[in-house]
Amino acid sequence: MENYIAKNKVRAATAKMAKGRQKQLDKIDRIEAPTIASVKPSITFKYLE
């Protein structure tokens, strides 16, 4: 959405829409994405011999 605002803020035809989206973006409380520990999945098969 930030890219959209940056591109369309200058244009007269889309400036109002970009300003509206900027207001929406300002109202949003930003949180960081949780970091997930990268654990390699392992599969073991037991064979009867």
C-alpha positions in Angstrom: 0.0 0.0 0.0 2.9 2.3 0.7 4.1 1.9 -2.9 0.7 2.8 -4.2 0.6 6.0 -2.1 4.1 7.0 -3.2 3.2 6.6 -6.9 -0.3 8.2 -6.9 0.1 11.0 -4.4 1.5 13.3 -7.1 -1.1 12.6 -9.8 -4.1 14.8 -9.7 -6.5 12.1 -10.7 -5.5 9.7 -7.9 -4.3 12.1 -5.2 -7.6 11.9 -3.2 -7.5 8.1 -3.2 -3.9 8.1 -2.2 -4.5 10.5 0.7 -7.4 8.3 1.9 -5.2 5.3 1.9 -2.5 7.2 3.7 -5.0 8.0 6.4 -6.0 4.3 6.7 -2.3 3.4 6.9 -1.7 6.0 9.7 -4.6 4.5 11.7 -3.2 1.0 11.6 -1.1 -0.1 14.6 1.9 -1.9 13.1 3.3 -5.0 14.7 6.3 -7.0 13.7 6.0 -10.4 12.1 6.8 -13.2 14.4 10.1 -14.9 13.8 9.8 -18.6 13.3 12.7 -20.8 14.2 13.7 -22.8 11.1 13.6 -26.4 12.1 14.2 -28.9 9.4 11.5 -31.5 9.3 12.7 -35.1 9.7 10.9 -38.3 8.9 12.0 -41.7 10.1 10.6 -45.0 9.0 10.9 -48.1 11.0 11.4 -51.3 9.0 10.8 -54.8 10.3 13.5 -57.2 9.2 
